[in-house]
Amino acid sequence: MLVMLGWALGWPAGAVTLDELAARLEKLEAKVAAYEERYGPLDGPQSSLPETMRGPVRPSQYSSPAKGGMGSGSSFADTDRSIDESFGVGGGGGGGGAGNWWERTTLGGYGEMHLNLGDVEEIDFHRWVLFLNHRFNDRIKLYSELELEHSLAGEGKAGEVELEQAYIEFALDHNLYAKAGLFLLPVGTLNETHEPDTFFGVERNPIEKEIIPTTWWEGGAGLSQVLDNGFSWDVAVHSGLDVPAMGSDAFRIRSGREKVSEAPAKEAAVTGRVRWSGTPGVDLSAFAQYQPDITQTTSPEDNSATLVGATAHLQRGGFGLRALAAQWSIDGAMPRALGVDDQYGYYVEPSYTVMLGNGSRVGVFGRYNYYHYAKGEVMQYDAGINFWPIDQVVLKADWSHLEEKGKEAEDIFNLGVGYSF
C-alpha cells in the first residue's frame, strides 16, 4: 500500500524506503491532527479557515485575535507547503500547471471604514483591497495586491490607488522559497498581516506608523525557510527609503516610503528576520534592516541607517499579549544636529477574547504606546472592544488618549467596521 501511494505521488522507484515513507506519513498525520484540533476539519469550507490560512497568500505572523489562539505563522499556500515537505515532494517541472487558468487563480480581499471623533471629526472608507494570486505550476506562483485608499483617487482627491504586492515566488528544495518583485517587508507585527479582523483597535498602532512605516513594501528579491525546530528565517535585498533631509518632515521615516514608483535606486537595503514559534501559544521574532544612505544621495554626507526590533505574541486560551519594540539609528551630522538620529518606540497590548456562541466572539484590549520620532515624543493610551459576528467580519470601538510633548492632550473616540475574505 505504501509503495502504491509513493508511486501515485510521483516518487521514483527506490527513492525512499518503507520505513522512511512510514515516518513521513506519521509526521504528516501529526500535522493534520494539530491543524484540525486548532481550526476544525480540513474538509470544511475554506471560509472557516483563519485569516492566516486564506488569501492573501503570503507568510503571516499572527492569526486573528478573534480565534483566541495562535496562528500557525503560515498562509493558506503554506499549508500545501508543509504537506508537500512532509511527503518529500514539491512539484518538479511543469506539474500543477494543467487545467484552465481560472482553476489556478484565486481572489481575496479586505476593507475597513473608520469614524474618528476628536479634534477632527471624520468618516473615511480607509481601505478597499483586492488580492489576485495565480499558481503557474507546483513551484512558481504569483501573489499580488491592489489597494484603493480613502475611496477616491485622482487629482485633488484624498485617496491613492496602490500596488502593494506583486511578486513571483519559487519553491525550492528543503522548504526553501525565493521571491522577486514587489513585496511587504518581514518586520513588525502588522506589516505582513494587517487585515482588520486580525488585530485590535480601529486604527493601527502608532509605532507601526512612525517607526515601522506600515504598510511598507519595496522591490527586490528574498529568501525564506521554515525549519522543523520551530524556527524560520527571511532575508531580502531591496529598494530603500528616501527620507527628506530638510523641511518639516526632515528624517521622518514614514515620509521616506517611495512605494517602488520610479523610486531612486542609488542605495539598496537589506532586511532580515528570525522567528520562533516552536511552542503553542508563543511566537517571537527579531528583525533588522540596514541602508547605506537613507536619503538616497551621492554626497559625502553619510546617512547610513539601521533598524532593529523584536516582537512577541503570547496566547493562553482567551488571554493574549502582543508587544513590539523598534529603533532606528541614523548616522550623519545633520540628523544628530536635529536630534533625530535615534528614533524608537514600543507598545504593549494585553487582551482577552471570549466565545459567545453561533460563531461570534468578543474581545477587549488595552494598549500603551510610546514613541520618539522626527516630530517629537508621544505617549498614547488605547482601550476598546472588538466584536466578530463571524470570523471574517469585525465591528470595533475604542478610545485613544494622546499626550504629545509641547501640545495639549487629545482624546479620540473611534468606530470601525472591517472584513476580509
N, C-alpha and C positions, 0 to 999 in steps of 0.2 A: 504493500500500500504506500509506504513512504517513498519507494523508488518511483512508483507511478506518479505520485504527487510532485516529486522533483522533476520528472520528465514533463509534466503538464505545465510547470512553472518555467520551463526552459533551461534547466540546469544541464550542462553537458554530462554525459555518462562519466562516472568516476570522479566528478568534481567534488563530491562530498561523500563521506562515509555515512552509514546508517546512524551511528552514534552521534555524529556531528549534526545530521538532519534532525534527530530527535531532540538534541539540545536546543537547536534553533526554534523548533516548534514549541518547546516548553517555554522558551523566552518570549515568543510571540503571544502564547496563551496568557502569560502573566501580564503582559502589556495590555491585552484586550480586557482582561478581568479588571485591572486597575482603572482602565478608561471607563468601562461600563459601571463600575461602582461609583465613580465620580459623576458621570454625565448621563447615565442611562444606556439602554441597549443600542448597539451600533446599527440595528436595522430600523431604528426610528427615523422620523423625518429630519432633514438637515436643519429645519427651523428650530429644533430643540437643542441644537448644539450651542455652546457658549460662544461669545464673540470671537475668542481667540482661535476657534476651530472652524470658522467660516470666513467668507470674504470680509475685508481684503486679505488676499493670500500673501501673508508676509510674516516673518518672525515677530512675535509679540511677547512682551514681558509679563503682563498680568491679565488675569481674567476679570470679568465683571464682578464688582463687589456684590451685585445682586445675588450671585451664587453662594455667597458666604464661604467661598473656598478659593483655593489657589488655581491659577491657570497652569497648564502644562508647559507654558512657555513656547508653544508652537502653534502655527496656523493650521487650517484645515488641510492644506497641502502637506504639512509636516507630519500629519497622521499617516498619510501614504508613505512618507519617507521612512518613518520608524518601522512600518510593516515591511517595506522593501529591505531595509537594513537587517531586520530580524531574519529574513529568509536568505540574505546574502545575494539579493538580486537588485536590479535598479535600472533596467532598461538600456541595453546597448543598442546602437544603431538607430533605426527609424521606428522601432516598435512604439506603440502608443499613438502614432500619428494616423492610424487608419480611421475610417469613418468620415462623416461630414464635419466640416469645420465647426459648425454650431454645437455639435456634440462635445467639443473640446474647449468651448468658450463659456465663461461664467460671468454673471453680472452681480453686483452688490452695491451697497451704498450706505450713507447715513446723512442725517440732517439735524439741525437744532435751532430753536428760536429762543431768544432771551428778552426779558423785560427787566430793565435796570432802573431803580428808583432811588436817586440820591441827589447830589448837586446837579447832575444832569439826568433828566427823565427820558428814557429812550426805549423803544422796542425795535428789535432787529432780528430778521431771519439770518443768523450769523453765517451758517454754512449749509450748503447743499452739495453733496459729494456723490460721484458715481465711480464704481470700480469696474474695470474691464480686464479680465485675465484670460489667457489662452495657453493651452498645452500643445506645443508643436509635436512633441513626442515624449517618451518617458524621461528624457534627460534635459530637454530645453523647454522653458516656459517664459511667457511674457506676463508681467504684472504692471498694471497702470491704474492711475487715479486722477480724475478730473474734478476740480472744485470750483464752485461759484460762491464767493463771499459777499455778504450784505445785499443779496437779492438782485441788484442791478450793477452792471459793469459798463464802462464806456466813458467817453469824455464828460467830465463834470459829475460823474456818479461815484458813490462811495465804494462800490464793490470792485472785485477783480475776478477774472477767470484765470485759474492757475492749473498747471500740470504739476501735480505734487509727487507723482511717481511714474516712471516709465523705464523699466529695466528688464533685461534678459537674464534669466538665471540658468546656470548649467549645473546639473547634478553630476558630481564626480564620484570616485570610489571612496570607501571608508566614511560615509556620511559627511562628505565634504562638498560644499556648494560654492560656486563662483558666480558673480553677477557683474554686469556692466550696464551703465546707463544712468538714469536719474533716480535716486533712492533716498529714503529717510535715514538719517544717521543713527547709529546704535548708542544713544546717550539718553540719560534721564529715565523717567518713568512714563512719560506721555508721548514722547516724540514719535515712537513707532506705533503705539496703540492709544488713540485718543477719541474713539467713538463715544458719544455722550452717555451711553448706557454702561460704560466701563469705569467711570470714575465719579467720585462725589463732588458736588458743587456745580452751580450753574456755569461759572467761569473757570477756566483752567487756572491752576495755582500760579502765582506771580513769579516764582523762582524759575519756572519753565516758560517764562515770557522774557524776562530781562537778563537772566544769567545764561540759561539754555534757551536760545530763541526759537522755541517750539511754535509753529511747526517748522522744522529745519531740514531741508533737503539740499543735496549737492549732486554734481555729476562726476562720475568716476568709475572705479572698479573695486570690488571687495571679495573677501573670502570669509566663510563661516563654517563652523563644525560643531556638532553636538556629540559629546562623548558619553560613554556608558556609565561613568562615575558621577554623573550629575553636573559636570562642568560643560560649558560651551564657551566658544570664543568667536569674536568678529574682528576683522581688521579691514580698513578701506583706505585707499588713496583717492583724493577727490579735490574738486574745486574748493576754494576757501572763502571766508568772509572778506568784505571790503568796507571796513568801518570808516566813517569820515574822521579826518584828523583835526578838523576845525569846525566852528559853528556850534549851535545849541545842542547838537547831537554828537559832539566830538567823543569818539571812542565808546559810544553806546553800542553794545554788542548787537542788539536787535536791529539797529539801523544798518548793519553790515550784510544782511542777507541779500544776495543778488538773485537767488532762485533760478540760477542757470539760464538766465535770459540775457544773451550777449554779454555774459559776465567776464570780467578780467581774469586772465589765466597766467598772470605773472608769477604767482606763488601758490603752489599746491599745498594741501593739508593732508595729514594722516590721522585717522581715528582708530582706536582700539577699545575693545571691551572684553572682560572676563566675567562670567556669570556662573553661579552655583545654585542649583535647585534640587539637590540630592535627597532632601528630606521633605516629606509632605508638609505643606504649610509654611515653608521657608524659601524665600527667593532673594538672593543677594547679588549685587553686581558692582563692579568698579570699572570706570571708563576714563579715557584720556584723549586729548587731541593736541596736536602741535601744528602751528603755522608759522613759517619763517618771517612773514610780514603781513600783519592783519590789515594793513592799509593798502596792500597791493601796489606799492610804489617801487621804483628802482633807485630811489635816493639813498645816500649813505646812511640815513637815519634807520636804525634797526628797531622795528616794532614787532619783533617776534612775540608770539603769544602761546601760552599753554593753558589748556583747560583740564582740570582733574575733578573727579566726582565719584560718588558712591550712592547706591540706592539699597533700600531694604523693604521687603514686604513680608509681613508675618500674618498668618491666618490660623486661628484656632476656633473651630465652629463658627459662630456668628461674629466673633471679635476679630477685627483686623487692625493692622498698624502699617502705615506707609511712611517712609522717611526718605529724604533726599538732601544731599549737600553737594555743592559745586563751587569751584573757584577758578577765575581767570587771573593769570599773571602776565602782564604786558610789559615788555622791555621798552626802553626809549626815554629820552629826556622830556619829550612833550607829555606823554601820559603821566610821568612822575610829577611834572610841574602842575598838571591839572588835578592831581590826586586821584587819578582813575587807573593807576597801574595795577591795583588789586581790586577786583570786583567779585563778590561772593554772596552766597545766600544758602538758606536751608529751610526745610519745613518738616513738621512732624504732624501726622494725621491719624489719630485713633478713630475707630468707627465700630458700629455694631449693627448687624443686619438680622432680621427675623423673617421667617416664612409666615404668610397669612392664610395660605390655602388657595386652591384653584390656580396655582402657578404664580401668585402675586407675592411680592416681598416689599419690605420697608426697611430703610436703614438710616441711621443718624450718624453724624460725624462732627468733629471739631478739628480745626487746623490752625497751627501757629506758623506764620511765615516771617522770616527776617531776611532782608537783602540790602546790600550796599552796592549800588551800581553807578553809572556815569552821571545820573541826575540827582543822586542823593542817597539817603538812608531811610528805609521804610520798615515799619512793623505792621503786620496785617493779621487780624484775627477773623477766622471764618467759622460759622456753625450753621448746620442746616439738616435737611431731610431729603432723601430720595425715595420715590415710590415707583416700583416696577409692576404694572398690571400683568405684563408678560415679560419675558427675559429681554426682548429687544426693544421695548418701549419704556421710557422713563419720564416721570414728572419730578421736577426739582424746585425746592425753595431754600434760600439761605440768606444769611446776613453777614456783611463784611464791615469791619471797623479798621480804618487805615489811619496810621499815625506816621506822617512823613516829616522828617526834621525840617523845621523852618516854616511849616504850614499848619493850618488848622486841621484838626482831626475830622475825618469824614466817615459817615455811616451810609451804607448802601444796602438796599433790600433787593434781592434778585429772584425772579421766577423763570423757569425754563421748561421746555419740552424737547425731547430728542428721541431718535430711533436709529436703528441700524439693521441691515439685513444682508 
